[in-house]
Each structure stands twice: as structure tokens, then as C-alpha cells.
């Protein structure tokens, strides 16, 4: 099987994920089924995405290895991660407010705990990476 057909299989994973999202949106399954379908969606989507990105890096060949080690690329990745982290925390804060507003106390508490422990997680991860480098 050549790479082109292999890539088509992973694009089919995107289609299956989208199809499952539509099924969840338009069906009246119990919450437990919706949770399991969501986990399946995340697994299929994540696998498809990672396989396609890996194939793109392989297709780039030797030049990609040189670009990955470039200091500019590393700086861009670091800044992107920091900005993404800030946006994610902001969105979690909005979700927290919405959950409280709708009276969903348990989900609001869970999101609040995630927001509260995020700086600790960031500190621990940065310490581990610092020790490895």
C-alpha cells in the first residue's frame, strides 16, 4: 500500500469523527453513551491527525530535520504554546462562568480545579524539561 492510499485512510478518520459528532448532536442517547462516543471521537481524530502530521514530516525529508532544530522554530513553538495556554485558560474561565450560571455545580468545580492546578502543572513540566536539557 503506497503512502497516498495510507493518507486516505487517515482522512477517512476525520470523516468518521465528524459523522460521530453529527450522530451525538442529532440523537437522544443517554449521557453515558455520549461520553463514550466523545472518547471514541477524540481517539480517532487524534490518531488521524498524528499519523497525517508524521507522514508530512517524513515527506519533507532531510530539510525538515534541519528546520526542526532551528532556533527560530523553537522560539516560535514556545511562544505558540504560551499563547495557546493563555487562550485555553481564558476559555476554561468562560466555561466555568457558564457552568455556574446554568447551575451545573460539579462541572464548574471540576473546571475550577483544572484552572487552579494548571500553574502547578506548568511549573512541574517546565522543571522536568529543564532537567532533561
PyMOL commands that set and color helices and strands:
alter all, ss='L'
color gray80, all
select helices_A, chain A and resi 3-26+31-60+62-68+71-102+105-132
alter helices_A, ss='H'
color red, helices_A
deselect
rebuild
show_as cartoon
